């Protein structure tokens, strides 16, 4: 028996390009939206819609016995995520979409660098 087939290399590359284009375009769209709405109201609407959609998709899991523990961990992570989104979205009001996208995208090379400094180990290349 063989495992699942891997997609062709060109399909993987094309998918990555498509995701990158969509991700980059969101900075322009959010910047345009922020011309008409406050940062906090925009984020409130954005994440209320997302939470409602996820609650609908995962309604069975929400009835699980470990709901309290999940909510506790989610609340802690959510506080930090909220801070990051507020700062990023507020910063987008003050600079260009391309600069905001570049600064946000810096997490890709910086995470392994900071991780290696924190754990005093070189990043693993797989």
N, C-alpha and C positions, 0 to 999 in steps of 0.2 A: 504494500500500500504506500502510495506516495502522499506527501503533505500537500497543502494548498498551493496552487500555482502562483508564482510571483508575477506581477504585472511587468510588462516590457519597460525597459529603462526610459524610453522616450515618454511613456505614459506617466511615469512617476515625475519626470522633469516638467512635463506640461501641467500636471496637477499642482506642483509646487509654484510654478509661474502664475497659474490662475488664482491660487490662494493668496499669493503675494500681491497681485493686482487688486483683488477685492479688499484685502487688508489696507493697502495704501489708499484706495479710494475712500475708505471710511473716514480718513482724516479730513479730506475735502468736504465730505457730506456733513460731518459733525461741525466743522468750522462754519459752514453755511447755516446750519441749524442754530448755532449759538448766537447768530446775529439777531434772532427773533425771540430767544428764550434764555432764561438764566441757567447757569451751570447746574445748580442743584435741582431745579425743576426738570431739566433735560435728563439728568441721571436718574431722578426718581421715576420718571415715565419710562425710561429705557429699561431699568431693572425691575420695575413692577410688571411690565409686559413679559420680560424674560422669566421672572419667578412664577407668574401665572402659567406660562407655557410649560415650564419644567414641572410644576405641581400637577398639571394635567397629564403629562407624559409619565411621571413617576408616582402616580396616586397610590398604587399598591404598596410601594416601598415606604410611603409616608405613614402607612398604618403599622409599620413594623415595630417590634418591641424596643429596638434600640433608637427610637426617634429622638429621645431626650439627649443621648450622647451625641448623635449626629448633629442636632441643632446646636449643641454647645460648641463643638468643634467648628461648625459652620459660622457661628457668631464671631468666634475669635478670628478666623480667617477673613470673614466679611469686614471686620473693622479695619484691618490692614488693606484689604482690597478697596474698600470705600475711600480710604485716605489716598491711595494711589490714583484712583480714577478721578477724584475731585481735583487733585493737583495737576494731573495730566490734562483734564478737560479745561480747567481754568487757564492753564498755560497755553492751551490751543487758542484761547481767545486773544492772547497777547502776542502770538508769533504766527508765522506762516505754517500751513499744513505740512509742507515738506520738511521744515525744521523739526516740527513736533514728531513726525513720523521717523525721522532720522534719530532723534534723541530716544524715542521709545524703542526703536530697533536695536539700540546699543546694548540692550539686555542680552542679546544673543552671544556676543563675544565676552561681555563682562561677567555673566553668571559663572562660567567655568574658571575665569581668572580669580574672582572673589572666593569661589568655592575652594580652589587650590590653596589660596592664602589662609582661609579659615581652617581647613582640614590638614594643611601642610602636606598635601599630596598633589602630584601632577594629575591633570585631567586624563581620563581614559579615552582613547580613541577606538571606537568600535565600528 
